[in-house]
Amino acid sequence: MDRSQYTRRALLGGVAGLGATATAGCSGLLESQAVGEPPVVEERPNAVYYPTHVEGMEMIGMTDAGDRQIGLMYSYAHRFWTMDVGDTARVSAGDADAHLMASVWDPDTGQVLPVRSGLSVAIERDGQTIDERTPWTMLSQNMGFHYGDNVSLDGDGTYTVTVEAGGLGIDRLGAFADRFAEPVTAEFEWEFSRSRRNEISFRQLDGAGDPGALDPMEMKMPLSVAPAREDLPGRIVGTGETGDATLVVAVTDRGGEPYLAVAPRTPYNRYVLPAMSLSATLTREGEAVLDDSLSAAIDPDLGYHYGTAVDGVDSGDELTIAVDSVPQIARHEGYETAFLSMPDVELTVE
């Protein structure tokens, strides 16, 4: 795929070199290009697609926070889409100065903790609070799950950013059972300047709107990649697709009893899909042996998944996975049209 790459500073330098006649009446177009946001593709598939552009990011820092590690990054302020009663609502960059992103993970396994755990951010400068907010839980093609939002600052300078991550409000299994229960806090010093921000890379993509996804970004911190099908513990009993997501179903052991686990992931990059509501019906010889909702859970080996105890799963059983609620997370461009209409997945157990 052909790409054009440049930084914000290079683009602005090119604009500055144009004569007054060339720029007259075109300031809106030039500003649109300068903030790195080409128009959204009009004909987008109801699936994962290549976005119009990809931005780099700048690492603010990584630090230990209790039994977790937290990383903080930023990039250009940009559009994204939040969930609004089963559909998406676009959020524009407006006059924000940056898109601030945080990620939380387990330092022992490197597993990202993609849960709605009440993460909050406070930004201060010279003892004065500039911004306080609860960032959105988000999904992007080059980073996977993270917390993020556009923020407005008070000019160039040194900011103190305090990130508080709450205890995990989902089932914690295996070696995670006694961990991540209490809130943790991390503090970062952020030297912000518009000139440095404008050095962050920016690429336009010629194939915008085509099915596919950007490659994951190479980072010093882990990404929310789900275990490969063959790496999941237990017995794989089936795989299905719905709404452009793949659902891998496994039966493993939990406390000496069979445990049914459903692990949804995105196509291409295999990112986990959190904040869903799933239920399962298992039928054997015409009789329902399971009809229950699945609980969100995290496990060192299964990763983030949805599961329930089950008496047993036999080859030839009929399994239906219903998506009662699609992923309730904000989406960066390229994900906003996927994972919205997710019909039931019907499998014959292998």
Stockholm file with secondary structure:
# STOCKHOLM 1.0

chainA/1-350         MDRSQYTRRALLGGVAGLGATATAGCSGLLESQAVGEPPVVEERPNAVYYPTHVEGMEMIGMTDAGDRQIGLMYSYAHRFWTMDVGDTARVSAGDADAHLMASVWDPDTGQVLPVRSGLSVAIERDGQTIDERTPWTMLSQNMGFHYGDNVSLDGDGTYTVTVEAGGLGIDRLGAFADRFAEPVTAEFEWEFSRSRRNEISFRQLDGAGDPGALDPMEMKMPLSVAPAREDLPGRIVGTGETGDATLVVAVTDRGGEPYLAVAPRTPYNRYVLPAMSLSATLTREGEAVLDDSLSAAIDPDLGYHYGTAVDGVDSGDELTIAVDSVPQIARHEGYETAFLSMPDVELTVE
#=GR chainA/1-350 SS CCEEEEEHHHHHHHHHTSCHHHHTTCHHHHHHHHTTCCCCCSSCCSSCBCCSEEECCEEEEEEEETTEEEEEEEECCCCEEEEETTEEEEECCTTCSEEEEEEEECTTTCCBCCSCCCCEEEEEETTEEEEEECCEEEEETTTEEEEEEEECCSSSEEEEEEEEECCCCSEECGGGTTSSCSCEEEEEEEEECHHHHTTSEEEEETTTTSBCCCCCCCCSSCCCBCCCGGGSSSEEEEEEEETTEEEEEEEEEETTEEEEEEEEECTTTCBBCCSCEEEEEEEETTEEEEEEEEEEEEETTTEEEEEEECSCCCTTCEEEEEEEECCCSEECTTTTTSSSSCCCEEEECC
#=GC SS_cons         CCEEEEEHHHHHHHHHTSCHHHHTTCHHHHHHHHTTCCCCCSSCCSSCBCCSEEECCEEEEEEEETTEEEEEEEECCCCEEEEETTEEEEECCTTCSEEEEEEEECTTTCCBCCSCCCCEEEEEETTEEEEEECCEEEEETTTEEEEEEEECCSSSEEEEEEEEECCCCSEECGGGTTSSCSCEEEEEEEEECHHHHTTSEEEEETTTTSBCCCCCCCCSSCCCBCCCGGGSSSEEEEEEEETTEEEEEEEEEETTEEEEEEEEECTTTCBBCCSCEEEEEEEETTEEEEEEEEEEEEETTTEEEEEEECSCCCTTCEEEEEEEECCCSEECTTTTTSSSSCCCEEEECC
//
